[in-house]
Amino acid sequence: NRPQHIKATRYNLPVAEMEYDVVDAIRTNDVTIICGETGSGKSTQVPQILYEAGFTTAVSDASEKNNFIIGVTQPRRVAAVSTAKRVGYEMGVGNGQTITNGRKGEGNLVAYQTRYEVAGLGPATHVKFMTDGILLQEIQSDLLLRKYSVVILDEAHERNLNTDVLIGLLSVAMPLRHQAAQEAGSGIVPLKLVIMSATLRVEDFVDNVKLFGSNIPAVVKVPGRTYPVTVHHSKVTEIDKY
């Protein structure tokens, strides 16, 4: 139940036009690359799109549904916190400035975690923003990342050490998750990896057979915003003053 002004803002973002393409690509592929210019809305909208499409309540076997988390990494703490606050505001669990810990400490729908700060994290959390270093710590203790159904690596074009190591580890974790998901009563589902970037060399991932093997990444390209531009010509040639 979002306020009307938030709905209007979301619908005006370029990524809103690609909602069905994004969901379809991630449902049918283990690895998806989303390329979109800065301002396309991919960082704030893709986690919401996946949550609304039911990726956190995936059926893990014939008898039950388990609640999973959509994890989103950012290379910088400021980006992780500010994006979490914005998404929390749009999803009705914050005022855009803070994210509370929810009632009785159960956490909020949207949470974030950095090296020195945690907010809203608990059993009720379904969308978690974090720095890439936090996810790197988690994957060291649980290679299968059992509590996550989708992992989104945002700003991947920065190619920092943590993100590159994560991509390598996740390429190992995904086949293992597939095997575990096929076991009766395992309680987990296959892991989906989403790599998001503004200026990523897609061929580095699509053509790299050693990285993802037969899981060739799907590519979704989100158009950037266009604005009307008017060119005005001076009637008099200006004198150069430099």
CORWO-V529039 format. One record per backbone hydrogen bond with DSSP energy under -1.0 kcal/mol. NH is the residue of the N-H (numbers start at 1). CO is the residue of the C=O. If there is no record, write none. Layout:
NH:CO + NH:CO
This chain:
7:3 + 8:4 + 9:5 + 10:6 + 11:7 + 12:8 + 13:10 + 15:40 + 16:13 + 17:14 + 19:16 + 22:18 + 23:19 + 24:20 + 25:21 + 26:22 + 27:23 + 28:24 + 32:193 + 33:218 + 34:195 + 35:220 + 36:197 + 40:37 + 45:41 + 46:42 + 49:45 + 50:46 + 51:47 + 52:48 + 53:49 + 54:51 + 55:50 + 66:58 + 68:56 + 69:147 + 70:126 + 71:150 + 72:128 + 73:152 + 74:130 + 80:76 + 81:77 + 82:78 + 83:79 + 84:80 + 85:81 + 86:82 + 87:83 + 88:84 + 89:85 + 90:86 + 91:87 + 92:89 + 93:88 + 105:102 + 106:103 + 107:101 + 108:120 + 111:127 + 112:119 + 113:129 + 114:117 + 119:112 + 124:106 + 125:122 + 126:109 + 127:109 + 128:70 + 129:111 + 130:72 + 131:113 + 132:74 + 135:131 + 136:132 + 137:133 + 138:134 + 139:135 + 142:138 + 145:142 + 148:145 + 149:69 + 150:69 + 151:192 + 152:71 + 153:194 + 154:73 + 156:196 + 158:155 + 159:156 + 164:160 + 165:161 + 166:162 + 167:163 + 168:164 + 169:165 + 170:166 + 171:167 + 173:169 + 174:170 + 176:172 + 177:173 + 178:174 + 179:175 + 180:176 + 181:177 + 182:178 + 183:180 + 186:183 + 192:149 + 193:30 + 194:151 + 195:32 + 196:153 + 197:34 + 202:200 + 204:201 + 205:202 + 206:202 + 207:203 + 209:207 + 212:208 + 213:209 + 215:212 + 216:214 + 218:31 + 220:33 + 222:35
